[in-house]
């Protein structure tokens, strides 16, 4: 119990800052996790540009097979 009290006391300013500003780093941690997954799945890239493109593709939410759009007459 004493360890928990010390932990809370040590992090109290950060906890209070969250309640004041309502900002967390959850989005950044999520992106880091997704980038790590891309890197692990690839088992290496030939050059940094290929890795950068893969990160943009997977983190950008792009659809690998987009729907085919058809043109229709207006009016």
Secondary structure, DSSP 8 states (H G I E B T S, - for coil): -HHHHHHHHHHHHHHHHHHHH---SHHHHHHHHHHHHHHHHHT--SSHHHHHHHHHHHHTT--TT----------
